[in-house]
């Protein structure tokens, strides 16, 4: 399993983990296993073994991402499956369990906005290249995710770490919106997560987030035609509604609502109650949504 692009490993938010990591951000364990499970007993055994390792490492949350065959999914009602993306005869699933009571506010995500053909205003322009002049603006936009000026500077000087990037600029070249993509070979497939979505608060309400999600999804599919392009969207900021307007679909089934609970922290909205000994103040719920791709979802 090869990670092709990554955000800074310490500062900033790492999204696409590879293998087992009991030191993932926000006191989590993360198990990214690219195999396809076809045995109920085997996935139950592997989840319980991994969950115990997470408990032994005193982690707040355990996440396992893997594939299961389509006929297996409905048999796994005893596992805490949070999200499921259909991929032909398989599903990509997220199994998640927290050690504390829920702290992030929940929302009804079964009813989502329809697709809207939003166009960018004539006083803005799309860009796909970051430069030294963007460091201050990106630091301001990404500070909520834990990015420092040094991490942003390294990201820019490394040409966005080779990641596809979408920006919205004013006519004065100010970057007021941004989103990047990260890619990993995960088993026999390529996953592309579009992440770090941020829009300057002074420019919100103009569907700029929808434009960024749509354009970056298209860029990613142009680069990796067979990829699964997905995002994890904050329920607090309602970015999942922007993703729906951009044409993305929720990772839901009749039994799975697609929500990663108290998943990671972002300093936005109202801080949650702290549940000792965990740092739960800025935790949020996230809805996994994916870009339809006839080459992977047919």
Secondary structure, 3 states (H helix, E strand, C coil): CCECCCCCCCCCCCCCCCEEEEEECCCEEEEEEEEEECCHHHHHHHHHHHHHHHHHCCCCEEEEEEEEEHHHHCCCCCCCEEEEEEECCEEEEEEEEECCCCCCCCCCCCCCCCCCCCCCCCCEEEECCCCHHHHHHHHHHHHHHCCCHHHHHHHHHCCHHHCCEEEEEECCCCEEEEEEEEEEEECCEEEEEEEEEEECHHHCCCCHHHHHHHHHHHHHHHHCCCCEEEEEEECCCCHHHHHHHCCEEECCCCCCCCEEEEEEECCCCCCCCCCCCCCCCCEEEEEEEEECCHHHHC
